[in-house]
Amino acid sequence: MSMKTRLSWWVYLVIGLGIFGYQWWSQRPTHQPDFQFDGPAIVIHGGAGVITRENMTPAMETLVRTSLERVLDSGYAALARGESRMDVVVRVLGMLESDSLFNAGIGAVVTAEGQAELDASVMDGETKQAGAVAGLQHILHPAALAHEVMMHSDHVFLVGAGAEAFAQERGMGLVPNDTFLTHRRHAQYAAWAEQHKRGTVGVVVRDAQGHLAAGTSTGGMMGKRWGRVGDVPVLGAGTYADDAGAAISCTGHGEYFIREAVAYQVNAQMIWGQKNLAEAAHYTLFEVLNADAGQGGLIGLDAEGHAVMTFNSPGMYRGAKGVEVSSKTGVPTRYVGIYGE
Ligand code: ASP
């Protein structure tokens, strides 16, 4: 065998091993708990990204866990006492927007020019009604404004100054942009935010009647270009809800989620691709989104109460609460996760 032939065999072997390795990696089990809830249920996320034990302090971990637990308890209690699913979506996103730990509302990341520009959307799975807002600079609770657009305008998607004028018509006040910029005020947070450039918040709920709703709110990507809009307010990309499929809220590198219509794609994989929610979520994240380039995750709930919290990034802040179908006691299970485990 000539030197040249031997070399090309080595090249084939390396390429073959590379392809095999990628397929094995992309199909590896994610070891996420598999919940099926009976009755009202809620799943939340607080963003996905390079979230690992090594770059987390115990104090920060406790803060995040406590916040996610508080939000789950409040959202679940509201659903259990019969509050409407859309009100619960807005309430939960409002709590997360007020919490500077997350990249939504107060504590949002900033554009290259140092401004907060906020995006949000909400969608109802029974009626398919939806509202979305983008490029907000002066609205404390973008998800609440998205809900106002859904309920009180003839439109689905309002942006920038027009959205803020509509907010004022609806009686919502404007706040100065630096209200959101906690990282400027707290050096510790600045260092943390640099490492954790993600932290979008999202929620999916199932009410006692089995109807679904979803919502997502974000400051976008750190250092983004002025005017950039990510996947979060784009219905079908960052948020989608359909009683016939699932309620989905995404987090991750928005450009990839827009191009692959990730939230709608999970629904389509369920409705047309005959996959269950877990398979559809896994397929969309690990097969469709390039696992290296399109990093992020999603949460989902279907009408039968199946829940997913799937991500291809090292970690995702996430949690779920509801009474499991398998429960003998009827006591709700509350789960909170941070790392890939
Ligand atoms: N998806 C968001 C965006 O691209 C960011 C994130 O989820 O971290 O705007």
Boltz pocket constraint, residues with backbone or C-beta under 6 A from the ligand:
constraints:
  - pocket:
      binder: B
      contacts: [[A, 47], [A, 48], [A, 197], [A, 198], [A, 199], [A, 200], [A, 218], [A, 219], [A, 220], [A, 221], [A, 229], [A, 230], [A, 231], [A, 232], [A, 238], [A, 250], [A, 251], [A, 252], [A, 253], [A, 254], [A, 255]]
      max_distance: 6.0
